[in-house]
Amino acid sequence: MDKKTIMVFGVGELQKSIIERAHKMGLFVVGIDPCSDAVCKNDCDAFEVVGGEDFSGTIDVCQKYNVMAIVTAATDKPLVMMARVAEKLNFPFFGVRTATWSTDKFQMKQRFIEGGVPCAQGRLISSANEVEGMEFPLIIKPRDNSGSRGVRLCRNKEELQDSISEALGNSHLTTVLVEEFIEGREFSIESLHYNNKSEVIQFTEKKTTEFPYNVELGHKQPANLTDDQRWQISVIIDKIAECMQFENCPSHTELKINDHGIFVIETSPRLGGDYITSILTPLSTGINLEDQLLHIALGESVDTKTGRVEKASAVCFFSLPVGEVQSIKPEVCNVIYWPNMFDFNLKLKIGGKVNKITSSLDRYGQFIIQADSREEINALIEKYENKINSLIVVE
């Protein structure tokens, strides 16, 4: 085989973009997934069904296709397995300890505290009577899940047990993480870690649902931050990279900012989801993080300067009233042609149900826009959200 071969872990919708980027780089793509009907299996040059815990099976596939590198995007689930495979086959990647810390939010918090990374105080619990000494409101979350699944705000002890049960229902573990609630604006930071250095590529501003759930409804780039805040965040990213031992990877770090400072919520040594790194970052910076991750995985040089631009971009997930879709006006077909519109996807049909958004799995479509400035993006978001909502009647 003349082409270099790269393996993509997980072949769901979140991996579609990085598979396409790998093909544009001339790579032969082997996809593995526990599901035989994985959404993007036909986008790969070769596809194999491999269980998420099947280490020897994964190694066999690597050897069968002479795999030279491994990647994934926007998911934490395969990170430990990937680190084990990389260690066995000497691929550029981070260590097994880093993968373990990154997929257990409690171990992550312990690393933050040891590394001087500002974060919320928290502990492990399995029942409501274990929060003595902590003040409400509190955040309850699974240790081993993502996408806001099972994460809830508790305002009082009466809400606590239901929240714990929901978090445990979204976990494979017997304890959940309870944290003090941090007020403030929410952001994510998209970074690269290579050659023993860390580089922040973009700062992302978030919009979320109202509590008790905290599901992301939109992202804007660049975030509205001062130069001093950007510098402080870059220092924190360096601390995270050191204490988590990030190397040969991107990172997606979530944090909050209030009058008391900057507080890290969590991080992961992978690309961000919600189109943040696959679409928004290339639109706002000219730098494609998926391309750079592929270069890192192949042991090639990274270039974050060539083609750099200073623009703005945003993704907005729809938020409609709970109910049944009564009508969708034909004009919705023209939304994709509106000025500055990059992508539009509506998953609703007449007669379909609009449920309350309690996790990212409940969302039902989005639009993505690009503009020359954050001010223009803000104006377009308000205008387009109102216009699109007027085309869909829910009762």
KEMISE-772746 format. One record per residue (C-alpha): x, y, z. Coordinates in steps of 0.2 Angstrom, whole numbers. Last residue first. Example, Ala and Ser with C-alpha at 12.3 -4.5 7.8 and 13.67 -1.06 7.14 Angstrom:
KEMISE-772746
{gulum {68, -5, 36}} {gulum {62, -22, 39}} 
***
This chain:
KEMISE-772746
{gulum {-239, 120, 100}} {gulum {-224, 122, 88}} {gulum {-224, 133, 72}} {gulum {-208, 134, 63}} {gulum {-204, 148, 50}} {gulum {-205, 162, 64}} {gulum {-191, 152, 73}} {gulum {-180, 154, 58}} {gulum {-182, 173, 57}} {gulum {-179, 176, 75}} {gulum {-164, 165, 76}} {gulum {-157, 174, 60}} {gulum {-158, 191, 66}} {gulum {-151, 188, 84}} {gulum {-137, 178, 77}} {gulum {-133, 190, 63}} {gulum {-131, 205, 75}} {gulum {-119, 195, 86}} {gulum {-109, 189, 71}} {gulum {-107, 207, 65}} {gulum {-101, 212, 82}} {gulum {-89, 198, 83}} {gulum {-81, 203, 66}} {gulum {-78, 198, 48}} {gulum {-93, 186, 47}} {gulum {-96, 167, 47}} {gulum {-112, 158, 51}} {gulum {-117, 140, 56}} {gulum {-135, 135, 58}} {gulum {-142, 121, 70}} {gulum {-153, 106, 72}} {gulum {-163, 96, 84}} {gulum {-155, 95, 101}} {gulum {-160, 81, 113}} {gulum {-143, 72, 112}} {gulum {-134, 87, 118}} {gulum {-142, 84, 135}} {gulum {-158, 90, 144}} {gulum {-166, 99, 130}} {gulum {-185, 98, 133}} {gulum {-193, 89, 118}} {gulum {-200, 95, 102}} {gulum {-210, 81, 95}} {gulum {-213, 78, 76}} {gulum {-230, 81, 67}} {gulum {-222, 91, 54}} {gulum {-203, 87, 53}} {gulum {-188, 92, 64}} {gulum {-170, 89, 60}} {gulum {-165, 106, 53}} {gulum {-148, 108, 47}} {gulum {-140, 124, 40}} {gulum {-122, 128, 35}} {gulum {-111, 142, 30}} {gulum {-124, 157, 31}} {gulum {-115, 173, 29}} {gulum {-129, 180, 18}} {gulum {-145, 168, 17}} {gulum {-143, 154, 5}} {gulum {-144, 140, 18}} {gulum {-161, 148, 24}} {gulum {-169, 145, 7}} {gulum {-177, 128, 11}} {gulum {-185, 136, 27}} {gulum {-196, 147, 15}} {gulum {-207, 132, 13}} {gulum {-215, 136, 31}} {gulum {-214, 122, 44}} {gulum {-230, 118, 52}} {gulum {-238, 110, 68}} {gulum {-222, 104, 76}} {gulum {-228, 96, 92}} {gulum {-223, 103, 109}} {gulum {-209, 110, 120}} {gulum {-205, 128, 114}} {gulum {-190, 130, 102}} {gulum {-172, 131, 105}} {gulum {-162, 129, 89}} {gulum {-143, 126, 90}} {gulum {-132, 141, 85}} {gulum {-115, 139, 78}} {gulum {-104, 155, 77}} {gulum {-90, 162, 67}} {gulum {-78, 178, 67}} {gulum {-63, 183, 57}} {gulum {-44, 185, 60}} {gulum {-35, 175, 47}} {gulum {-20, 163, 48}} {gulum {-16, 156, 31}} {gulum {1, 149, 37}} {gulum {4, 152, 55}} {gulum {-2, 137, 64}} {gulum {10, 124, 56}} {gulum {14, 108, 64}} {gulum {28, 96, 58}} {gulum {25, 78, 55}} {gulum {25, 63, 68}} {gulum {10, 55, 59}} {gulum {-2, 59, 74}} {gulum {5, 77, 75}} {gulum {1, 80, 57}} {gulum {-16, 72, 58}} {gulum {-19, 84, 73}} {gulum {-14, 99, 63}} {gulum {-26, 94, 49}} {gulum {-40, 92, 62}} {gulum {-35, 109, 70}} {gulum {-39, 118, 53}} {gulum {-31, 135, 55}} {gulum {-40, 150, 45}} {gulum {-44, 158, 61}} {gulum {-62, 161, 62}} {gulum {-69, 149, 49}} {gulum {-56, 136, 53}} {gulum {-60, 137, 71}} {gulum {-79, 136, 68}} {gulum {-79, 121, 57}} {gulum {-71, 105, 64}} {gulum {-65, 113, 80}} {gulum {-81, 120, 87}} {gulum {-93, 110, 76}} {gulum {-102, 105, 92}} {gulum {-87, 94, 97}} {gulum {-70, 100, 104}} {gulum {-54, 91, 98}} {gulum {-45, 79, 111}} {gulum {-34, 80, 126}} {gulum {-49, 84, 138}} {gulum {-52, 98, 150}} {gulum {-64, 102, 164}} {gulum {-72, 116, 174}} {gulum {-58, 128, 175}} {gulum {-60, 143, 185}} {gulum {-55, 161, 180}} {gulum {-56, 175, 193}} {gulum {-67, 181, 208}} {gulum {-77, 193, 197}} {gulum {-83, 179, 186}} {gulum {-75, 168, 172}} {gulum {-80, 150, 168}} {gulum {-70, 136, 160}} {gulum {-70, 122, 148}} {gulum {-54, 115, 140}} {gulum {-53, 106, 123}} {gulum {-36, 100, 120}} {gulum {-25, 95, 105}} {gulum {-13, 81, 106}} {gulum {5, 75, 105}} {gulum {8, 80, 123}} {gulum {-3, 83, 138}} {gulum {5, 78, 154}} {gulum {-11, 82, 165}} {gulum {-1, 93, 177}} {gulum {10, 101, 164}} {gulum {-4, 103, 150}} {gulum {-16, 110, 163}} {gulum {-2, 123, 169}} {gulum {1, 129, 152}} {gulum {-18, 130, 149}} {gulum {-18, 141, 165}} {gulum {-5, 153, 158}} {gulum {-14, 154, 141}} {gulum {-30, 159, 151}} {gulum {-21, 173, 160}} {gulum {-15, 180, 144}} {gulum {-32, 179, 136}} {gulum {-39, 187, 152}} {gulum {-26, 201, 150}} {gulum {-30, 204, 132}} {gulum {-49, 206, 137}} {gulum {-61, 193, 132}} {gulum {-77, 193, 121}} {gulum {-74, 176, 113}} {gulum {-68, 174, 95}} {gulum {-77, 164, 90}} {gulum {-95, 160, 96}} {gulum {-103, 144, 102}} {gulum {-122, 140, 104}} {gulum {-135, 130, 113}} {gulum {-124, 120, 125}} {gulum {-133, 111, 138}} {gulum {-133, 116, 157}} {gulum {-148, 107, 165}} {gulum {-155, 114, 181}} {gulum {-152, 127, 174}} {gulum {-155, 138, 159}} {gulum {-149, 132, 142}} {gulum {-131, 136, 137}} {gulum {-122, 150, 126}} {gulum {-103, 148, 125}} {gulum {-89, 159, 120}} {gulum {-74, 151, 111}} {gulum {-55, 156, 113}} {gulum {-44, 150, 98}} {gulum {-27, 143, 94}} {gulum {-20, 142, 111}} {gulum {-2, 134, 110}} {gulum {6, 122, 122}} {gulum {24, 117, 121}} {gulum {34, 101, 124}} {gulum {36, 98, 105}} {gulum {17, 97, 103}} {gulum {1, 102, 113}} {gulum {-13, 111, 103}} {gulum {-26, 122, 110}} {gulum {-45, 126, 109}} {gulum {-52, 135, 124}} {gulum {-70, 134, 129}} {gulum {-80, 148, 138}} {gulum {-94, 150, 150}} {gulum {-98, 167, 159}} {gulum {-100, 166, 177}} {gulum {-106, 157, 193}} {gulum {-97, 142, 200}} {gulum {-107, 129, 208}} {gulum {-98, 119, 221}} {gulum {-95, 101, 215}} {gulum {-103, 84, 217}} {gulum {-95, 70, 207}} {gulum {-104, 53, 206}} {gulum {-100, 36, 213}} {gulum {-105, 18, 208}} {gulum {-96, 19, 190}} {gulum {-103, 15, 173}} {gulum {-112, 32, 172}} {gulum {-127, 40, 164}} {gulum {-139, 32, 176}} {gulum {-127, 37, 190}} {gulum {-130, 55, 185}} {gulum {-149, 53, 185}} {gulum {-149, 44, 202}} {gulum {-138, 58, 209}} {gulum {-150, 71, 202}} {gulum {-165, 63, 210}} {gulum {-156, 61, 226}} {gulum {-151, 80, 227}} {gulum {-167, 89, 222}} {gulum {-174, 89, 240}} {gulum {-157, 94, 247}} {gulum {-158, 111, 238}} {gulum {-153, 121, 222}} {gulum {-147, 106, 213}} {gulum {-139, 109, 196}} {gulum {-139, 94, 184}} {gulum {-126, 84, 173}} {gulum {-132, 67, 168}} {gulum {-127, 70, 150}} {gulum {-119, 87, 147}} {gulum {-110, 81, 132}} {gulum {-98, 70, 142}} {gulum {-98, 54, 153}} {gulum {-86, 46, 165}} {gulum {-87, 55, 182}} {gulum {-106, 58, 181}} {gulum {-111, 75, 186}} {gulum {-120, 84, 201}} {gulum {-118, 103, 202}} {gulum {-122, 111, 219}} {gulum {-133, 126, 224}} {gulum {-131, 124, 239}} {gulum {-117, 124, 252}} {gulum {-106, 109, 256}} {gulum {-103, 104, 274}} {gulum {-113, 88, 273}} {gulum {-114, 82, 255}} {gulum {-114, 63, 259}} {gulum {-132, 62, 265}} {gulum {-138, 63, 247}} {gulum {-130, 46, 241}} {gulum {-116, 40, 231}} {gulum {-103, 54, 233}} {gulum {-86, 59, 227}} {gulum {-80, 76, 231}} {gulum {-79, 94, 224}} {gulum {-71, 111, 225}} {gulum {-72, 121, 208}} {gulum {-56, 124, 199}} {gulum {-40, 135, 198}} {gulum {-26, 125, 192}} {gulum {-12, 124, 205}} {gulum {-5, 107, 198}} {gulum {-10, 97, 213}} {gulum {-28, 104, 213}} {gulum {-29, 101, 194}} {gulum {-23, 83, 195}} {gulum {-36, 80, 209}} {gulum {-49, 87, 198}} {gulum {-44, 76, 184}} {gulum {-45, 61, 195}} {gulum {-63, 66, 199}} {gulum {-68, 70, 181}} {gulum {-62, 52, 176}} {gulum {-59, 52, 157}} {gulum {-44, 64, 157}} {gulum {-35, 56, 172}} {gulum {-36, 39, 163}} {gulum {-30, 46, 146}} {gulum {-16, 55, 155}} {gulum {-11, 39, 164}} {gulum {-11, 30, 148}} {gulum {2, 42, 140}} {gulum {-1, 54, 126}} {gulum {1, 50, 108}} {gulum {15, 48, 94}} {gulum {14, 30, 90}} {gulum {26, 17, 98}} {gulum {15, 2, 94}} {gulum {12, -4, 112}} {gulum {11, 14, 119}} {gulum {0, 20, 105}} {gulum {-12, 5, 108}} {gulum {-13, 8, 126}} {gulum {-16, 27, 123}} {gulum {-30, 23, 111}} {gulum {-38, 11, 123}} {gulum {-38, 25, 136}} {gulum {-44, 38, 124}} {gulum {-59, 28, 116}} {gulum {-73, 36, 126}} {gulum {-68, 54, 126}} {gulum {-76, 60, 110}} {gulum {-74, 76, 99}} {gulum {-62, 68, 87}} {gulum {-51, 52, 86}} {gulum {-34, 48, 79}} {gulum {-22, 34, 77}} {gulum {-5, 33, 67}} {gulum {5, 22, 56}} {gulum {-8, 8, 53}} {gulum {0, -7, 43}} {gulum {-18, -13, 38}} {gulum {-18, -30, 46}} {gulum {-6, -24, 60}} {gulum {-18, -10, 66}} {gulum {-32, -22, 64}} {gulum {-23, -35, 75}} {gulum {-19, -22, 88}} {gulum {-37, -17, 90}} {gulum {-42, -35, 92}} {gulum {-29, -37, 105}} {gulum {-36, -22, 115}} {gulum {-54, -26, 114}} {gulum {-62, -15, 126}} {gulum {-72, -4, 114}} {gulum {-76, -19, 104}} {gulum {-70, -19, 86}} {gulum {-81, -19, 70}} {gulum {-69, -16, 55}} {gulum {-70, -3, 41}} {gulum {-58, 0, 27}} {gulum {-57, 15, 15}} {gulum {-68, 25, 27}} {gulum {-83, 35, 22}} {gulum {-94, 19, 21}} {gulum {-92, 17, 40}} {gulum {-98, 35, 44}} {gulum {-114, 31, 53}} {gulum {-109, 15, 62}} {gulum {-119, 0, 57}} {gulum {-108, -13, 63}} {gulum {-107, -4, 80}} {gulum {-91, -7, 91}} {gulum {-82, 5, 79}} {gulum {-66, 5, 69}} {gulum {-61, 15, 54}} {gulum {-46, 13, 43}} {gulum {-42, 28, 32}} {gulum {-29, 28, 18}} {gulum {-21, 45, 18}} {gulum {-20, 57, 4}} {gulum {-21, 73, 14}} {gulum {-39, 76, 7}} {gulum {-43, 59, 13}} {gulum {-38, 63, 31}} {gulum {-48, 79, 31}} {gulum {-63, 69, 26}} {gulum {-61, 57, 40}} {gulum {-58, 71, 52}} {gulum {-75, 79, 46}} {gulum {-85, 63, 48}} {gulum {-79, 58, 65}} {gulum {-93, 67, 75}} {gulum {-106, 57, 65}} {gulum {-100, 40, 71}} {gulum {-85, 30, 66}} {gulum {-76, 28, 82}} {gulum {-57, 27, 83}} {gulum {-50, 33, 66}} {gulum {-34, 23, 60}} {gulum {-22, 31, 49}} {gulum {-13, 22, 34}} {gulum {0, 31, 23}} {gulum {-3, 28, 5}} {gulum {8, 17, -6}} {gulum {0, 0, 0}} 
***
